[in-house]
Structure formats: structure tokens, C-alpha cells
Amino acid sequence: MSYQWPTLTDWLEQIAPAFYQQGYVVLEQAIPADLCQDLYQDVQQQALTAAGVGRQGQHQLNQQIRRDHTAWLSHNNPVQQRYLQLMAQLQQDMNRRCFLGLIDFEAHYARYQLGDFYQKHLDAFVGRSNRVLSTVCYLNTVEQGGELLIYDEQEQLVSKVQPKAGTLVVFESCRFPHEVLAASETRYSIAGWFRHNSSLQGRIDPAA
């Protein structure tokens, strides 16, 4: 598989205005084609494990809720480090433009095979998490199945994102419930979360 698309040089400039307007962004060709292809090759070499739900002491496997497999990214891997550096640029830009106070980023590979899904959920709850922004980066294109559905606070569908290599999705972690529909073919992505200091917790209002 060969990835070819023009590098979107102004991808950072495109994210902030859309974020201010609606709290989420879906941007195609945000990730350079060569990096996306390297990540796609890298993820297939990783030992992914069944993903659970809940954090720390409440973490458990539940295939009625999610069936994907994951592996955390590390700065020790040169390919993964390039992606983490790209997200560091996004962190810096969102702090400068939107005053979010982001201080950290974590991410993992995610693999959805035939029939795998992730039921509707929030990545954070006000007052209970320091996750601020969620990100999804697609590493391969899937023609059918595995779509990301994003809902608003009234549970109304606002976006249906078809997995497409190079596409980056960014949205407020505690504001938008979302789900991954059952995959019809293997789908690879990177899920990530920007955090801020817990003392600064609170919902972001993109209209502020």
C-alpha cells in the first residue's frame, strides 16, 4: 500500500477556527503521507492487546462495550516519536490560540478487526478527569464499516467520520459522546488525549 497526498501545510491554522465554532474538527490529509504510511507499517509490528474500559482500579475487559485491541505509543520508538512530536505542535498551537492549558498527551494504536466496535461513550466527565481534547488519527482507509459517530450534548448525531488514512479528528473529551461502528475490514487508528492540570478542570466553551 502506497500513500500519496499533498502535505497540508496549514493544518494547524485550520483546526482552531473550526474548534471555536463547534468544538470538534474533522480534517483530511492532516498527517503527512509518509508518516501515516510509516505508522501503518509500525502498528502491524506491535503486540496489541484487548482493550478494557475504566481506569486504574476499575479497569476491566468488557466485550459488550468494546472489542478493539491497543498498544500505547512511546517516545522510544522513532516512528511513534514523530507522531508524538506532531501532536506536541498541536498542543502548543491550541494553548496559544485557545488558552487551554494543555500540559500532556498520551496515545495508543487501535485495531478494529471484522465485527469489532466501541459503544457510545465519553472520554471524560466534568470534575472526574483531566482529559480535555480527544484525537483520532486514521492510518488506513476503510470503505465501509468502522465509522466514528460523534454526538452532541443532546445525543444528536453531528458527524459521521469514514476512516480515511491521514484524517485527524479533534473534539472536546467531556462534551461529545461518540462510538465506533462494527468494522467490516481491519481498521487502524491512533486514539489520543490531551490533558491539563486537574486544578483547571472544567468544560471548555468554544463560544467563549
C-alpha positions in Angstrom: 0.0 0.0 0.0 1.4 3.4 -1.1 0.2 6.6 0.5 0.2 9.7 -1.6 -1.4 13.1 -0.9 -0.1 16.6 -0.7 1.1 17.7 2.7 -1.4 20.0 4.3 1.0 22.8 5.4 -1.7 24.9 7.2 -3.4 22.1 9.1 -2.8 23.8 12.4 -4.3 27.0 11.2 -7.5 25.1 10.1 -8.1 23.4 13.4 -8.6 26.3 15.8 -11.3 28.2 13.9 -13.5 25.1 13.5 -12.9 24.1 17.1 -14.0 27.6 18.3 -17.1 27.3 16.2 -18.3 23.8 17.0 -16.0 22.1 19.5 -14.9 19.4 17.1 -12.8 19.2 13.9 -12.5 16.6 11.1 -9.5 17.4 8.9 -8.4 15.2 6.0 -4.8 15.0 4.9 -3.7 16.5 8.2 -1.0 13.8 8.7 1.8 13.7 6.1 1.5 10.7 3.8 5.0 9.3 4.6 4.4 9.5 8.3 1.0 7.9 8.0 2.4 5.0 6.0 5.3 4.5 8.4 2.8 4.4 11.3 0.6 2.0 9.4 3.6 -0.3 8.9 4.7 0.1 12.5 1.3 -0.7 14.1 1.3 -4.1 12.3 4.5 -5.0 14.1 3.2 -4.2 17.5 1.8 -6.7 20.1 -1.7 -5.2 20.6 -3.8 -6.4 23.5 -7.6 -6.5 24.1 -8.7 -3.0 25.3 -10.6 -2.6 28.5 -12.9 0.0 30.0 -12.5 2.1 33.1 -9.3 3.5 34.6 -6.8 2.2 37.2 -8.6 0.0 39.8 -11.8 0.0 37.8 -10.2 -1.2 34.6 -11.8 -4.4 33.1 -12.4 -6.2 29.9 -15.9 -6.0 28.6 -16.5 -7.2 25.0 -20.1 -6.0 25.2 -18.8 -2.4 25.3 -15.6 -2.6 23.1 -13.7 -5.2 21.2 -10.7 -3.3 19.8 -7.0 -4.1 20.5 -4.5 -1.4 21.6 -0.8 -0.6 22.2 0.5 2.6 23.8 2.8 4.9 21.9 6.3 5.6 23.2 8.9 8.2 22.6 11.5 5.4 22.4 10.1 4.3 19.0 11.4 6.6 16.3 8.2 6.4 14.1 5.9 6.9 17.1 8.0 9.7 18.3 7.5 11.6 15.0 3.7 11.4 15.6 4.0 12.5 19.2 6.1 15.5 18.1 3.4 16.4 15.6 0.8 16.3 18.4 3.2 18.5 20.6 2.9 21.1 17.8 -0.9 20.9 18.0 -0.7 21.2 21.8 1.4 24.3 21.6 -0.9 25.9 19.0 -4.1 25.1 20.8 -2.7 26.6 24.0 -1.6 29.7 22.2 -4.9 30.2 20.2 -7.4 28.8 22.7 -5.8 29.2 26.1 -6.5 25.5 27.1 -3.6 25.0 29.4 -2.7 21.6 27.9 0.3 20.0 29.6 0.4 16.4 28.5 -0.6 14.0 25.7 -1.0 10.2 25.7 -2.0 8.0 22.8 -2.3 4.4 21.7 -2.7 2.4 18.5 -6.2 0.9 18.0 -7.0 -2.0 15.8 -10.6 -2.9 14.9 -11.0 -6.2 13.1 -14.1 -7.7 11.4 -17.1 -7.1 13.8 -15.1 -5.0 16.4 -16.9 -2.0 17.8 -16.9 0.5 20.7 -20.2 1.5 22.1 -21.2 5.2 22.7 -19.2 6.8 25.5 -17.5 9.9 26.8 -13.7 10.2 27.2 -14.0 12.4 30.2 -16.6 13.7 32.7 -16.6 17.2 34.2 -14.8 17.1 37.6 -13.7 13.5 37.2 -10.9 13.6 34.6 -8.3 15.9 33.3 -8.7 14.8 29.7 -9.5 17.9 27.6 -9.2 17.1 24.0 -9.6 13.7 22.3 -7.9 12.9 19.0 -8.3 10.2 16.4 -5.8 9.7 13.5 -6.7 7.2 10.8 -3.8 5.1 9.5 -5.7 3.3 6.7 -8.8 3.8 4.6 -11.8 1.6 5.1 -14.6 1.9 2.5 -17.4 0.6 4.7 -17.8 0.0 8.5 -15.8 1.2 11.4 -17.2 4.8 11.2 -16.8 7.2 14.1 -20.1 8.7 15.1 -19.9 11.9 17.1 -23.0 13.2 19.1 -23.7 16.5 20.7 -24.9 17.0 24.3 -28.5 16.3 23.3 -27.4 12.9 21.8 -28.0 14.2 18.3 -25.6 12.9 15.6 -23.4 15.8 14.4 -20.7 13.9 12.4 -20.2 10.5 10.8 -16.5 10.1 10.0 -15.4 7.4 7.5 -12.0 6.1 8.3 -9.6 7.6 5.8 -5.8 7.5 6.0 -4.3 10.8 7.1 -7.5 12.2 8.6 -7.3 13.8 12.1 -10.3 14.2 14.3 -10.2 16.5 17.4 -13.0 17.1 19.9 -13.7 18.1 23.5 -13.4 15.0 25.6 -16.2 15.7 28.1 -18.7 17.2 25.6 -19.1 14.8 22.7 -20.3 11.2 23.2 -19.0 9.0 20.4 -18.9 5.4 19.2 -17.2 3.3 16.6 -19.5 1.1 14.4 -18.7 -2.5 13.7 -15.8 -2.9 11.4 -16.2 -4.7 8.1 -12.4 -4.9 7.5 -9.4 -4.2 9.6 -9.1 -0.6 10.6 -6.1 1.0 12.2 -6.0 4.4 14.1 -4.3 6.3 16.9 -6.5 7.5 19.7 -5.1 10.2 21.9 -5.9 12.6 24.7 -4.5 16.0 25.7 -4.6 16.7 29.4 -4.4 19.7 31.6 -3.7 20.2 35.3 -6.6 18.8 37.4 -6.9 22.1 39.2 -8.0 23.7 35.9 -10.8 21.2 35.3 -14.0 22.3 33.7 -15.8 22.3 30.4 -14.4 24.3 27.6 -16.9 26.7 25.9 -15.8 27.1 22.3 -18.0 30.2 22.0 -16.3 32.0 24.9 
